[in-house]
Amino acid sequence: MALSAMKTKPLSEQVAIVTGGGTGIGRAFAEALASAGGKVVIASRRTEVLRRTADEINAGLGAERVFPYELDIRVRAQVDELAADVYGRWQAIDVLVNNSGLAVPETVDNVTDDGWETVMDTNLRGVMQLVRTVLPFMRRNDFGDIVNVSSQAGKHGYADVPSYCAPKFGLLGYAEALRDDVRKTGANIRVFNFCPGLVDVENVRPDQTPRDGFVHVANMARTLVYALSLDRNVVLEDINLYAR
């Protein structure tokens, strides 16, 4: 599809879903998208955290642009309901940020079935379920961006978190297959992968200095907005950010 024929849409008119949007990287993403004028649904299991985050961002912007939504990404029915509710309200899902994730610190020889399955269900199967549900809405509107938050643990194995590394590696493989699909079908949908190193999710205010070896979350947010603002025929496939 030629660039001139690709549908475009300013960020100020876009609707985004950010999983794990109540704190840390997800919150920084949500605030950046809302500051650009978009509508942002932040989804996770922690309802009170989501409400507080939405209230704080909206108060700072002087406008209601961030909306909390309780979601357990591991439950298919809740995933389907989220996508249907968002599309039903605004007739669009333009950006999907797959940011939900957790880690269970178990070494290779002490991995438990429960720990492994919990991490895999959240960090990989949950992403697949949400993409599978949202993708038809993006195809219907011939527009969309899917942003996956992987990790340097998706490229390098670490002995203390094998159950975290496995789905993060898997997420990159799934994203590559997804990207190949939208290319072959000619869909106006891009797939981005963030692969950060250590990100400081404690010192998050603009005036705070991140810990040594950590990236300030603001850098993640600025990179997201930059990536989404590129021409529709341009995609940053794997975005590596880490402190020097």
CORDA-V189353 format. One record per helix or strand of 2 or more residues. SS is the DSSP state (~ for helix, > for strand). FROM is the first residue (numbers start at 0). LEN is the number of residues. If there is no record, write none. Layout:
ss:from:len
SS:FROM:LEN
SS:FROM:LEN
//
This chain:
ss:from:len
~:2:3
~:10:3
>:14:5
~:23:12
>:38:6
~:46:15
>:65:5
~:75:15
>:94:4
~:107:3
~:112:29
>:143:6
~:151:3
~:158:27
>:188:8
>:198:2
>:214:2
~:216:13
>:237:4
//
